[in-house]
Amino acid sequence: MIATIDLGGTQTKYGLIHNGEIVSAGQCEAKAQGPIHEHLNEVKVYLEDMCQKQDLKLSDCRGLGILSTGLVNNQEMRVLTTNGKYDDSKEFDFKTWAQDELSLEVRIENDARGALLGEWHFGAAYDVENAMMITLGTGIGTAVISEGRLLKGSRYSGGNLGGHILVNSGGRKCTCGAVGCLEAEASGWALPEIVREHEFYQKSSLRDEVKLGFKELFQHADQGDACAIAVREHCLKMWGEALVSYIHLFDPEKIVIGGGVMHSAAMILASFDKTIKEMEWRGGENVKVVQAKHTDNAGILGAAALFQEHKQVYAPLFFEPVYKSAIWGGSLIESIGRQVPVSDVPTGESWEIVDRSDEQSCVSEGLYKGSTLRQLIENDPEGIVGLGHQKEDAFPLLLKIIDAEQDLSLQVHPDEESCKHLSDSEPKTEMWYVLDHQVDAQILAGIKDDVSQEEFRAKIEDPSVRELMHSYTSEKGSAFFIKATTMHAIGGGNLIYEIQQNSNTTYRVSDWGRLDKDGQSRELHVEQAMTCLEYKNPTDAIVPYELSDCSFEAQENDDFFQVRQLTTCQFFQVAEFKLKGLLNFNTENRCFHTLYAVDNDLKIIHSGCDFILNRGQSCLIPARAGDYQIESRENTTFIHSRLSPQQVES
Ligand SMILES: O=P(O)(O)OC[C@H]1O[C@@H](O)[C@@H](O)[C@@H](O)[C@@H]1O
């Protein structure tokens, strides 16, 4: 839990933030003309009350994040300029105060930077590394994140003084001493004077307003008042032109606009878009101007983010599928909305999550777009994979969709023990979940009990060898656990989700006499297969699962969920969930989770942000994601996998 205070010109906001979520928030009058310590002591009491309601002491918090107006030295935790607000705060020692009065570590930053951090970690700028924030309010605050870092500059003013760029030479006098600054031309404090000095003011309906803010200005302009329309146009022009300069200076991907004026967001954003298209050097190509997500609370969220060393990096990860051709492949996968590459040999597999030396999943969206899973793991092995994971070790699972139009080979995979006797082999226990199938599609798994080793070997080259195998008719949602060393084949007409150890070792004993388009047969590996084959694998090496294994829990209204544990082997735990409503999950910072949405889209909520997992899509929840929720309006089935507890502990 982190306590936060966002000191404003008129209102101070404060709150308790946990994992990017607001646990409690409040606000009080800022009293910015008075001494800073009196105000902080007052807010301290409110925070203590808040903590008490959470059964906490304020000193139990991880720290206190403070945002202040003016420039801030965030190394020494000092306010450098005040501009008429809490004038004594330049001399105030925030660090000692927080230590003595609250027994807390304090971190302090400028308020616009704080708001940008809030939007970057948890809001509208979440998905970019080059972002700018502009708060259009009483004053105009700006802040910049460039290549993933807050721009600070040599005197802590980098990117912070965008309210004081010159937009109108010979224009109005600013509080900073210059003339024609953006703040002097189009800010809340300057507005009353601008309006009153306007040539149409005497006939304006704005004369009836006691308070003259942007809200009133926009309202009167909407009602057709000529003075309000003219001043609004002036402000939009000044802001828009300033944006063009910011884009030229900082080259952001996203500009987030916050502040009171965003009550009229649609028309403001449209106007900015137009100005940027007209005036920016490259016509605003790839620059998005968006409204702040946390209109009221970006500051307290950002103040908490001062305690995060990195941007919230543990959001769900979505990857580009890696498609693999296979002689037995088909087009069933198109039924789940996939467009597979066109080639001579059909697509047989989509590798959904893979970290192998010859194949990598690549992040498809968000902050890490374009990074490979390997790069993410090398940067942060425990954060992505889980406790004890070493950066040189591969991601332990490989997740695939298998699109079998024809039968796959009859085959076996080695276990750890047999790998010791085989060169270049990796152990592979796997499990399958049937997503879809054609009529009478079959799964062959395990050699029948009364078949002798000799009999099996003698028939290997004959397609009738299938009669020596246990066979199961596929059903949607049926699942098969295939322990390494078990003879098996996926029959034609199956679309399967596969969770397996990260391995690519398959020993084929028969490919059913099949030839490719050049008349070639695929390589068989009978000797290796015989080295690892377990003739009499017990049936729990296969296990088709029954729906009766479900646990069921009704929730409020007609929400419900149902969970079916599909596999709990030493390598992975896989469960099928059926959900309507909201369900909480937690990685406990120990081990990643993976998700696959079977029949509908799902919403994943993490750190105050929403992510959509489309039907037929997989994602990886990093180990350090902590709490997350899955929400579904329709009754939706999804597959949830993780490592087994033994594997995390070992
Ligand atoms: O050797 P083929 O027939 O291409 O089958 C190979 C495939 O077998 C399946 O049972 C799974 O183990 C897949 O992960 C594997 O890629």
The ligand as an SDF file (V2000), in Angstrom:
LIG
                    3D

 16 16  0  0  0  0  0  0  0  0999 V2000
    5.5130  -35.9360  -36.3030 O   0  0  0  0  0  0  0  0  0  0  0  0
    4.2150  -35.3330  -36.6340 P   0  0  0  0  0  0  0  0  0  0  0  0
    3.2200  -36.2900  -37.1700 O   0  0  0  0  0  0  0  0  0  0  0  0
    4.3360  -34.1280  -37.5090 O   0  0  0  0  0  0  0  0  0  0  0  0
    3.5940  -34.8400  -35.2350 O   0  0  0  0  0  0  0  0  0  0  0  0
    4.2670  -33.9610  -34.3800 C   0  0  0  0  0  0  0  0  0  0  0  0
    3.3000  -33.3940  -33.3620 C   0  0  0  0  0  0  0  0  0  0  0  0
    2.7700  -34.4520  -32.6060 O   0  0  0  0  0  0  0  0  0  0  0  0
    1.8040  -34.1180  -31.6380 C   0  0  0  0  0  0  0  0  0  0  0  0
    1.4120  -35.2630  -30.9500 O   0  0  0  0  0  0  0  0  0  0  0  0
    2.3680  -33.1110  -30.6610 C   0  0  0  0  0  0  0  0  0  0  0  0
    3.3560  -33.6870  -29.8860 O   0  0  0  0  0  0  0  0  0  0  0  0
    2.9330  -31.9520  -31.4210 C   0  0  0  0  0  0  0  0  0  0  0  0
    3.5100  -31.0410  -30.5120 O   0  0  0  0  0  0  0  0  0  0  0  0
    3.9610  -32.4230  -32.4530 C   0  0  0  0  0  0  0  0  0  0  0  0
    4.4660  -31.3220  -33.1560 O   0  0  0  0  0  0  0  0  0  0  0  0
  1  2  2  0
  2  3  1  0
  2  4  1  0
  2  5  1  0
  5  6  1  0
  6  7  1  0
  7  8  1  0
  7 15  1  0
  8  9  1  0
  9 10  1  0
  9 11  1  0
 11 12  1  0
 11 13  1  0
 13 14  1  0
 13 15  1  0
 15 16  1  0
M  END
$$$$
